[in-house]
Every structure is written in structure tokens, then in C-alpha cells.
């Protein structure tokens, strides 16, 4: 996919994060180009990271695969949690890129969901 489409999911993840006032926002793009945007779910009986929530939204909406994922975080890191990568890999495959960005949308790393 194009850089413009990757920037779009980073922007969507940033917007979700800012709108909710939370440390992380995520977005994924499925094989048809549809996007799913999420923040973390933190209920007494259910806890999901922002990225796992976005993957779950795509899967529950009928997505067959993922083209890319984005995670925007205020944490000073260049790593994505193993559980998040596993969720992306489960739906998108091992080569699916996960774009990790800072709060301003600055791309810190592109990590394959392997």
C-alpha cells in the first residue's frame, strides 16, 4: 500500500487516542481498504490493548485479512507487545506491517507481525 494510506491509519490512531485522552490509539486496514479504529478496553471482565481491540473489530466485521496496522503511543518505545503482534499475525499473516508512531504521528518503527 501507499505511504498516504499508511499515514491515514496513523492519523486515525492519533485521533482515537486524542479523543479519548488515553496513552494508546490503534487502527488497522483490512484487505478491502476498510479501516477500524480503537483504544484499549479496560473493564473488570475484559481487558484488551488498543491494537488487539482494533483487530477484534476488524475480525468481527468480517475482515478476511489485514494489510497494515498502526499503533500510536506516548510510551517511549520502539517495540510492540508480543500479544499485539500475535493478534495482527492471526488475522493478517506474519508479514503484516505494524507502524509504531509517537503522539505527534512520527513513525518510530515498522515491525512485521512475525
TORNU-56518 format. One record per residue (C-alpha): x, y, z. Coordinates in pm, whole numbers, plus 50000, padded with zeros to 5 digits. Last residue first. Example, Ala and Ser with C-alpha at 12.3 -4.5 7.8 and 13.67 -1.06 7.14 Angstrom:
% residues 2
513674989450714;512304955050780;
***
This chain:
% residues 114
506084877051271;503904908251279;506484927851084;507584959251266;507774994151118;509435017651363;509325052351514;506975069551269;506235104651396;502465108351434;502685135451700;501885110651978;504625086651866;504295060551595;504585022951554;503525010251212;502724973151225;503434956750890;501724923750806;504374898450709;503374871250955;499734869750848;496894894650865;494344879451101;496464858751339;499564879951270;497814911651391;496704893551707;500184878951761;501804913251720;499534926951992;500314897752225;504054902752167;503804939052275;505124964052019;508644977652046;510245010851951;509485026652287;509005059952461;505395054452564;503005080952427;501605055652187;500255054051834;499805018951698;499185013151330;498194981651143;498564970850783;497064949550505;494824928650727;492914897350630;489434882050598;487614911550752;484114901250858;483154929351094;484014908151399;487544903351262;488044940451200;486734949751546;488904923051707;491974936751526;491164971851650;490694958752006;494004939851988;495734972151882;494194993152159;495024967252423;492294944552551;491004938852903;487624923052970;485864912953294;486624943353511;486624965653205;489644981253037;489194982852660;492105000052488;491605024352203;490185016951862;489985024151490;488945000651211;489735008450849;488294994650528;490794990850242;489384958050111;492174936650259;491734952750601;493304984250742;494044985951115;493955014751360;495315019651709;495295045151990;497425044752302;498025066152614;494385076852658;492625110352626;489685095152438;489675119852151;493475122052148;494005084552125;491295079851863;492715108651660;496255095051674;495025060951556;493185077351265;496285097451174;498445065851181;495815048450966;495925077050715;499725079050709;499765042550596;497305050650318;499445080150207;502605058850218;500995036049966;500005000050000;
***
